[in-house]
Amino acid sequence: MSAPILSLERIGVHRGEGWLFRQLDVHIGDRDRLALVGRNGAGKSTLLNVLAGRLELDEGRRVLRPRLRVVLLEQEPAVDRFATLRDFAMDAGDQPQPPEPHAVAKLADALGVDLDRPASTASGGERRRAAIARALALEPDLLLMDEPTNHLDVAAIEWLEGYLRSFAGAFVVVSHDRMFLSRLTRATLWLDRGQVRRAEVGFGGFEAWSEKVAEEEQRNAERLDAKLRLEQHWLARGVTARRRRNQGRLRKLMEMREVRRRMTGPQGVAALALAESEQKSKVVIEAEGVGQAFGGKTILKNFNIKVQAGDRIGVIGPNGVGKTTLLKLLTGELAPDEGRIRVARTLDRVMVDQARAFLTPGKSVRDVLADGGDWVTVGTEKKHVAGYLKEFLFDPGMLEAKIETLSGGERSRLLLAREFAKPSNLLVLDEPTNDLDLETLDLLQEVIAEYDGTVLIVSHDRDFLDRTVTMVIALDGSGKADVVVGGYSDWEAKRLPPPTARPAAAARAEAAAPAPAKAATKLSYKDQRELDGLPAEIEALTDRICQLEVKLADPDLYTKKPDLFARTSAELEAARVTLAAREERWLELAEKAEALAG
């Protein structure tokens, strides 16, 4: 790491009856790309606020380079006190100067957000995009991001990835989006039980590294008393056995995709269980010639699909193209304008969304789960509410906690716990990953893997879709629905044209480039050959980076083989630089080909 631009030295933050963290040290260099990971409630958002200087320390000190610009992109942007999104985006907040209007407008245009939208009626995605435009326009030296991809569609996420690859400053990011973290980060901060560990590997190597750390702690705990071993139990559940579970789950998913691919033609042990009712039909949902419009906009044209019992279907597409409407059509909640949809009468649906309408202030966790009692019925089985809470990573001592005291992630887990207790053979998940930490996502993926019914998922989380679905329905806003067997990556490999969202630097380069000759309608042979070969080259580089990160994740490598550690680190940095250059070249050639074709 380079010389720190910001350091936290032996800091402590006191919360309620105890310390959230104490004697904690964090150092951030001028080009750091850091993933900040940890369970819900570990204090990730609090630590970001400390780094931003928004939270007074109970002990220790915060030291930063003179004139360092630190900007925090909050998880929940406070836009309600502003008349429009433009007023919010132009607000200086805790910065000495507001952002430049031209910079805000340019970023908002790239992100596709109307800044004249009244703040009171703006959607979560519009608020998030305005907040990103504001944060980037402030030109920070250190950018702190708390769940930046929440409420963003895939195009906006890819644009943000591209922008951050060429970002000149340092950043620290908290996110549940594994693909976003893996593509961007080069080091990891693990906030765990009040302490921070740092590894010089991006998030792609975090799982292997954290597993080694957990196994070592497990061995140390076995040398101590039974009480400490009990305190270490979560490691065995949450970390140590994860790789075996993941591999088994993904093998099962690949087998399901292959079965579905043959149907369609030229496709671990779960810690949780869903209550499942009997499934009696093979084809559970069938759509024939379905057409649908909403507000004068065509959502579907001549859409056909047969959903088999046990299918896991992911619905993707930009915000506003009708993904939730498609869910309502497929579940029979909405009748189509054209064509017909048949839904098996034996389907028992359970719906999990982010509305959280039943989480009313004043109610306790016990009230929500068991109507104030001691037992909860999961399918036909009665479970004690305290034991059931443990399955969703809650401390049983939180039974009497009031809803308003729970974090966003804890509320999401409580929602899952309540809904998963209901008997069902059709599970409908509408953006289920918002506010969930990575361990809860692992548990949710295990639930879906072990679920015998049919699953419909709307999500912008690409890694989550790759790990859970057997088929993807992609909406593009024109009425076309592209059905691809596999996960998000399978659809991404197939889709044409390439994504329109692009980094700001590439957009500027394109605008400055001379117009192509009128006679040219396609790339030269040399350029086309290079474009065709770049995806395989990028994939190979990505795989090599992951291999190197896993190698560096070995905590003993530096002490036992310092020369190998240095060579591996140098190779990793060189591979990252090459990957960025090859991705930029692919984008340049793809945009050139698209412009020539147009």
N, C-alpha and C positions, 0 to 999 in steps of 0.2 A: 504494500500500500504506500502511496505517496504521502508527503507531509500532510497532517490533518488540517482541514479547513474548519472543522467543528469538532469539539470534544466534549463529552460528558465525563466528569471525573468524580468517581465515588459518590454518585448521586443517590438520593433516596426520596421516595414519594410515599406518604402515609395515607391510607384509606380506611375509614371506619375504625375497626378495632386493631388493625395491624398494618404492616408495610406491604405495599404492592410490590415494590422492589427496593433494594438497599445495597450500598457499596457497589453500584453498577458503573462500569466504564464502557464508553462507546467512542470510537474514533472514526471519522469519515474523511476520506481523501478527495482531492479535487476532481477525479474522474471515476469515482466509485459508482458501480451499478449494483445496488444492494437489495436483496429480498429480505424483508423482515417477516419471519414466520413465528407462529406460536398458536396455542389453543385459544378459543374464545375465552375472554376473561383474564388472559395472561397479562394484558396491559399494552397491547400493540398501539392502539390509538392514543393512549396516554403517553407512551414513549414518543410518538410522532409529535404530540403537542409540546412535550418537553424540548425536543430538538428544534421545534419552531419558535421556542421562547414564549409560548402562550400559557405555560403552567409554571407556577412558582414552586421551587424545589424546597423540600423539607430539610435536605442536607446535600452537601456536595456543590459543585459549580458547573456552569456551562461556559465554555470558552470557544470563541469563534474568531476567524480572521477578520481584520477591520474591513468595513464596508461590504461584508458578505451579504448577499441577497438570498434569504431563505423564504420559500413560499410553500405553504401547505395547501394541498388539494384535499378538502375534507370529504368524508364519506357521505355526509348529508349537507350539501351546500345550503347556507342560510339565505334563501332568496325571497322569502315571504315579505320582508319589510321593504322590498323594492317594487316600483310600479311595473317595470318591464325587465326582461332579461338583459337588455342593454345597460340599464341603470346598474344592475348587479355586476355585470362584466366590467364596467368602467369604474367601479368603486375601488379605492386604494386599500381599504381594509387596514391591516397593520403595517402596510408598506409606506415609505415616505412619499412616494409619488404614484399616481394612478397609471395604469397602462396606457400606451399610445392608442388612440381611437383607430388609426389605420391598421395597427397590428391586431387589435381585437377583431375588427371587421374581417380581415383576411383569414384569420384562424377560424372564425365562426363560419365563414363561407366554405372553407375546406372541410369542416366538421358537419356542415349541413344543418345549421340551427338558425332559426329566425330570431334575431335579437329584439325585434319589436313585439314579440309575443308577451302578453301580460304574464307577469311572474306567477300570479295566483292561479292561472289555468294551465301553466306549463307542465308537461309530463315529467316523470323522473328522468327519462333520457334527454329531454331538452335542457333540463336544469344541469344535468351532468355535463353536457357538451358546452354549455355557457361557462360553467366553472372551469373546464379544461382550457377553453379559449382565454379566459381571464388569467389563469395561472401561468400559461405559457407566454402570454403577452407581457407579463411582468418581468420576463427574461431573468429567471432565477439562476444563481450560481449553484444552489442546492434545492432540488425539488422533492418535496415529501408528498407521497400519494397514498391515500387511504381508500382502497377498493376502487381504483379509477375506472375499471371496466363495468361496474354495476350499471345496469340499465342501458348499456351501449349495445348496438347491434354489431355484427361481425365486421362490416365495412369500416365503422368508426374505430373498432378495436385495432384493425390492421393499419389504419391510418396512424393511430397513436403509436403503435409499435414502430412504424417507419420513422416517425418524427423523433422518437426517443433514441433510435439507433444512431442518429446523427446529432443528438443533443450534446452541446458543448460542456455542460456542467455535470454535476453529480446528482444522483437521485437515490432515494430509498422508497421502496414500494411495498405496501401490504396488499395482497390480493389472493383470492381463492382460485384464480384462473391459472392453472398449471402451465398451459401453453404460453401465455403471456409472460409469466415469470421465467420459464425455461429459455425463451428466445432472447430475453433482454438482460438478465442479471448475470453478474460475474463473481459475486461473493454473497454469502448468506449470513444474516444475523438470526440466531435462534433464541427467542425469548422464552425461557423455560423456568417456571417456579422461582421467579424473582431474579434470575441471572441471565446474562446474555453470553452466548458462545458465538464466535465468528469462525467461519471456514472460507478459505479462498477458493471456493467453488460456487458456480451459479446454482440456481435451484434445480437444474437437471441432475446434479450430484448430491442434492440434499438428503434424499431418502437413504442412500447407501451410507453417507456420513452419519446421519442421525441414528441409523440402526447400529452402527459400530459403537457410537457413544452410549446408546441405551444398553447394549449388551455388556459393555464394560461396567456401567453403573449397576446393572443387575448382578454381575459377579461380585462387585464390592458390597452390595447390599446383603448378599448371602453370607458374608462374613460378620454381619452385624446382627442385631436382635430382631425378633419377629415383628416388632412394631415398625421398624424401618422397612423390612421386607414388604409389609402391608402397604406402606406409603409408596413403595416403588411398583406396586401392582399395575398401575396404569401404563407403565412402560411396556409390560408384556402384552397388554391388550392393545395399546394405541400405537406402538412402534415396532417392537421386536418381531412380531409375527406378521407384519403387514405385507412383506414381500411375497411370502408363500401364499397368502390370501389373494393378493393382486394377481399373481401368476395363474392360480387356479381359476379365478374369476374371468380373466381375459381369455384363457384357453376355452372355457365354456362359451364365452361370447363369440369367439371365432368359429366354433363348431355350429352355433346357432345361425351365424351369418352364412356359412357354407350351405346349410340346409335351406335357408331362405333363398339363396342364390340359385340353387337347383330348382326350387319351386318357380322362381320368377323367370329363369332361362338366362341365355347369354346376357353368387355371395359367399377355492378356499372355504372355509366355514364362516358363514355369516354370523356376526355378533347380534344381529337383530332379526326379527321375523315379522312379516306382515300377516295379519289374519286374512285367510283366503277362503272364499266360498267356492262351491263346486262349479267347475266349468263344463258346460254340456254341449257347446257348439264348436265346430272346427273353424268355419268362417264366422267371425263375430261382428265384423263391420264390412259392408260392401257399398261402394259408391259407383254409380254408372252415369256418365254424361253430365256430371254436376257442374252447374254454372251458378255463380254467386256474385252479386254486386252490393256495395254498401256506400251510401253517400255519393252516388254517381261514379264510384270507382270500381272497376272490375277486379275481383279477388281471384275467382276461378273461372276457367273456361274448359268445358269438356273434360272434367277431371274424373279419372277412373282408378279405383284401387280395391283390392281385397285384403282385408286385415285378418290374419290367421290368429287363432288363440295362441298366446305366448309371444307374439311379436312385440318388439320394443321399437317404437317409431319416434324419431326425432323430427321436430318441425323447426325449420330455420328460415331466416330471411330478414331483410332490413325492418326497422321499426315502422309500423303503420301499414304493412302489406296484408294483414289479415290473418296472422298466425292463430290468435285466440279465436277468431271467427271460425277457422278451420277446425279447431278443437270442438267448438260447439256443434258444428255440422256433423263431425264424425261420432259424437256421443249422442246425437239425436236431440240435443237441446234447441237446435235451430233447424228449420226446414229450408231446403235449398230453393233458389229461384227457378232453377232448371234441373232436370234429371231427378234421380232418386237415390236415397241412402237407406239401406236396411241395417238395422242394429239388432243383434240377437236379444231376445227377451230375457235371457238368463244373465245378462250382464248386470253386476252390482258395482257401481262406480264409487270411487272415493277421489275427491278433488283436493289437491294441495296447491295453493297459490300464495301470493304475498299479501293478501288483503288483511289477514289477522283480525277480522272483525270481532271474533269472540274473545280476543285478548283485551278485555276492558279493564281500565285502571281500578284498583281496589280489590280485584280478585287475586287469590293466591295460586301458586302452582298446583296445589292440591285441589282447589276449586275447579281449575280448568281440566285437570286429568280425571278426577274421580268425584266431581260434584261435592267436594268437601269430605269424602269418605276415605277409607283406607285401602280399597280394592278397586282395580280397573279390570274390565273384561276385554281380553284380547282375543277376538274370535269367540271360541267356546271355552277358553281357558281364563281362569281368574288369577291375576297377579297382584301382589302387594304393590302399592303405588311407589314405595321407596325403591323396591327392586327394579320395577319397570323404568324408573328415572335413571338408574345406573346404566341401563342399556343405551340411553341417549346421552351419556357422558355428563349427567348432572350429579352433583353431590347430594345425597339424600337429605342433608341438612337444609337444602333449599326448598323443602316442601312448603314451608309457610311464607316463602319470599313473595312479595307483591309483584305483579306484572310490571309495574312502572319502574322497578329496580333492576329488571333484567336488561342485558345488552341486546343489540339487534340479533346477534347470532344465537343467543340463548332463547329469544322469542321464536326464532325460526325452528330451533330444535324442539321446543315445546309444541309448536304447530305440528311438526312431523310426528311426535309421540302421540298426540291426540288423534290425528287422522289415521295413523297406521294401526291403531287398535280396532278400527272398524272392519267388519267382514267385507271383502271385495274380490272381484276378479278382473277389474279394470282400474288401473291406477293412472290418474291424469295429473301431470306435474307441469305447472305453468311458472317458468322461471324459478325453479326450486333452489338454485345455488346461491342466490343473493344472500349475503350476510353469514354464510356458513364458513367455518374454518375448514382447513384441509382434512383434519381427522374426521369431522362430521361428514364431509363429502365422501370419505372412504367408507364410512358406515352406510351412508345412503346408497352408494354404489353396490355394496354387499346386499342390501335389502332388495334392490332391483334385480341383482343377479340370481337371488334365491326365490324370487317371486314367480309363482307358476302361472299367473294371469297375464293379461295384456297391458302394455304400458305405452302411454302417449306423453311425450315430453316436448315442451317448448323451451328452448334454451339458446343463449348465445355463447355458452361455455363450450369451446371446441373440444378440449380434453375430456370433459365430462361426457359429451356425446360419443367420443371415440371409445370410451370405457363402458358405455351402457346400451347403445342402441344397435339394432340389427338392420335398420332401414332409415333413410333420411328422405323427408319431403321438403324440398326447397322452393319457396315462393319468391318471385322476383318483382311483384307489383304490377305485372302486365296481364295477369290471369293464368300464366303458365305455372304449372307445378311439376318440378323435376323430381322423379322418384328414383333413388339410387340405393341399392343394397349395400350395407356397410355402415360406417360411421362418418363423421364430418370429414376426415382426411380422404375417404373414398370419394365423397362428393367433390371436395376441393381438387383432387387429381383429375376429375372428369370435366369440371365446369369450364365453359368457354362463353364469352371472352374472359381474360384475366381480370382480377378485381380492379374496380375503378378508383377505389380509395388509394391514395398514394402519399408519400411523405411530402412535406412542404418544400423541401429542397429539390425534389424531383420535379414538382410542379413548377417551381421557379425556373429550373433548367429547361423544361419543355417550352415555357413561355418565351425564354430568351433565344431558343434555338431557331435557326433560319427555317422557313417553310420548305417542305420537301418539293423537289421538282415535280411539275405537273404530270410529266410522263411516267413517274414512278408509281407503281401500284402495289409493290411488294418489296420485301427486304432483298438485299443482295444475297447471293448464294452463301457467301462467307458469314454474313450476319445471321441468316436463317439457320445455318449449321450450328453456329455458336449458341443461338437461342434454344435450339432443340436439345443441345447437350448440357445446358446450364442446370435444369432441374435435378438431373442425376448427380452433377457435381456438387450442388448445394446440399442435397440429401447426404452425400458421402461426407461432406465437411461437417454437417450437423451431427451425424453419427460419431465421427471422430472426436468432436468436441465433448459429446456426452461420455465417451470412453475415457478421455483425459480427465474430465471432471470427477468421474468415479474413482480414477486412480489417485487423484490428489485428495480425495475425501478420506483416504487412509490416514488416521491421526498419527501413526507411527512413521510415515514416510519421511517427513522432514528431519526427525531426529536420527533415524537409522540410516537413511540414504539421502543426505542433503544434496549430493550432486544430481541424483535422479530427480529429486523434487524440483531443482532449479531447471533442468532440461525439460521436464514435463510442463512446468509453468510457462517457460518460454515458448514451447510448441503450442500450448493452449492459446496464449495471447496471439501468436502468429495466425493460428487457425481462425480465431475470431475476427481478426482484421481481414483475412482473405474472404471469409464468409460474408462480411458486410460489403466488401467490394463486389463479390459475385452477385449478391442479391441486388445491389444497386445497378449492376450491368444488366441483369435479367429484366429489371423494371424498365430501364432505358430502352432496351430492344423491344420489349413487349408493347410499350407505349408507342414506339416508332412504327411497329407493325400495325397496330390498331389505327394510328393516324393515316398511314398509307392506304389501308383497306377502306377507310372512310372517304 
